[in-house]
């Protein structure tokens, strides 16, 4: 179902278009330096802790051409400095691979650093073209155990593993991320397996991010049942202990 939707790329006057949820300018959390983060709409996963469930569905009202997106990014270029650039996030940017590739192609022509913030949810024959224009992959590994992954995301882990294999084959610069959800991902076995995965796929960095419930109001306003009520954010001490395991 999702692949069909992904291939359903709209053209306006021959131009490649995508569904763009929003922009964040001068973000410092999604890649090196100061960045413009472009959130694309549509995601096949249903992570129980998602703080952007409003990006799950593609929205016909949010359609932009790749060139329009690039022009917005280019305006911020003076602020990127030596290490900043653009990060494509979502949602799941791999759901609009052809559009993402065109945005990155325009950025690379203008020597703008490109980062792809993804969960590796979809791999097609077009993914390699996108990765060849990607300077940095930031890959969110929701869980290291297949069953727990499925339970947390309602989505199988297979695509993620294929995506990581492809990143390795293309020798991509890779950062790995995981959200630490108490009772779900905060166990030693999972963190040690994450460390093994980082080694296997030559990741240069692992970031553990504490779960927070800031997005719950969006679930409530969309009328989607939230299943993590009562889950607290991990403490600084707990995060420190888990980070110690990665050393
Ligand atoms: S992959 Fe990201 S956008 Fe998609 S459901 Fe999970 S947290 Fe939300």
Boltz pocket constraint, residues with backbone or C-beta under 6 A from the ligand:
constraints:
  - pocket:
      binder: B
      contacts: [[A, 43], [A, 44], [A, 45], [A, 46], [A, 47], [A, 49], [A, 50], [A, 51], [A, 52], [A, 53], [A, 55], [A, 90], [A, 91], [A, 92], [A, 119]]
      max_distance: 6.0
